[in-house]
């Protein structure tokens, strides 16, 4: 198993952040199911885990719950994440 690094990974992280921004309607309190994100973006479990951890380390999202088929159950976008998502549009 390896982690994507570079342009492809950054592109997927941006897609994930944009999708999360749309699903939560820029509400930082709204929990979004990780399974829903995975379906929307068509990513596998390992890639999604790496993307979510990357975005959390950048303080763009918060892991809201643990569990389920994707290790993390729900995520919430942060204020910083909302601003970043708006810039990406």
VMD Tcl script that draws the C-alpha trace (Angstrom):
set ca {
  {0.00 0.00 0.00}
  {1.30 3.46 -0.82}
  {0.02 6.98 -0.52}
  {-0.34 9.24 -3.53}
  {1.82 12.32 -3.27}
  {1.94 15.37 -5.47}
  {-0.49 16.69 -8.02}
  {-2.93 13.78 -8.09}
  {-3.23 13.70 -4.31}
  {-3.67 17.47 -4.06}
  {-6.27 17.39 -6.81}
  {-8.25 14.70 -4.95}
  {-7.95 16.62 -1.68}
  {-9.35 19.73 -3.40}
  {-12.23 17.70 -4.87}
  {-12.99 16.28 -1.44}
  {-12.96 19.70 0.21}
  {-15.20 21.18 -2.50}
  {-17.64 18.27 -2.17}
  {-17.69 18.58 1.60}
  {-18.33 22.33 1.33}
  {-21.31 21.70 -0.92}
  {-22.76 18.91 1.21}
  {-22.53 20.85 4.46}
  {-23.73 24.07 2.81}
  {-20.84 25.90 4.53}
  {-22.25 24.98 7.97}
  {-19.31 24.12 10.25}
  {-21.60 22.29 12.68}
  {-23.11 19.93 10.11}
  {-21.77 16.36 10.20}
  {-21.32 14.75 6.80}
  {-21.21 10.95 6.51}
  {-17.84 9.79 5.19}
  {-19.59 7.03 3.26}
  {-21.49 9.70 1.30}
  {-18.22 11.45 0.42}
  {-16.70 8.16 -0.72}
  {-19.64 7.47 -3.02}
  {-19.63 10.98 -4.47}
  {-15.90 10.94 -5.20}
  {-15.57 7.22 -6.01}
  {-12.50 6.74 -3.81}
  {-11.41 3.62 -1.99}
  {-11.09 3.27 1.75}
  {-7.31 3.73 2.00}
  {-7.22 6.80 -0.24}
  {-10.14 8.40 1.58}
  {-8.50 7.80 4.96}
  {-5.29 9.46 3.75}
  {-7.18 12.40 2.25}
  {-9.21 12.99 5.41}
  {-6.13 12.83 7.62}
  {-4.31 15.25 5.31}
  {-7.21 17.74 5.39}
  {-7.50 17.39 9.16}
  {-3.78 18.08 9.59}
  {-4.25 21.23 7.49}
  {-7.12 22.20 9.88}
  {-9.61 22.25 7.00}
  {-11.85 19.54 8.48}
  {-12.52 17.86 11.82}
  {-13.16 14.16 12.26}
  {-16.55 14.16 13.99}
  {-17.00 10.43 14.60}
  {-15.07 7.19 14.28}
  {-16.48 3.95 12.90}
  {-18.13 2.49 9.88}
  {-16.72 0.98 6.70}
  {-14.35 3.92 6.09}
  {-12.83 4.06 9.61}
  {-14.22 7.56 10.09}
  {-17.97 7.95 10.33}
  {-18.55 11.68 9.95}
  {-16.53 14.81 9.25}
  {-17.21 18.51 9.65}
  {-15.67 21.34 7.66}
  {-13.87 24.05 9.64}
  {-14.15 27.79 9.09}
  {-10.73 27.63 7.45}
  {-12.02 24.80 5.25}
  {-15.06 26.83 4.18}
  {-12.82 29.72 3.14}
  {-10.47 27.41 1.25}
  {-13.38 25.70 -0.54}
  {-14.75 29.09 -1.61}
  {-11.35 30.01 -3.07}
  {-11.21 26.73 -5.01}
  {-14.48 27.36 -6.88}
}
mol new
graphics top color blue
foreach p $ca { graphics top sphere $p radius 0.5 }
foreach p [lrange $ca 0 end-1] q [lrange $ca 1 end] { graphics top cylinder $p $q radius 0.2 }
display resetview
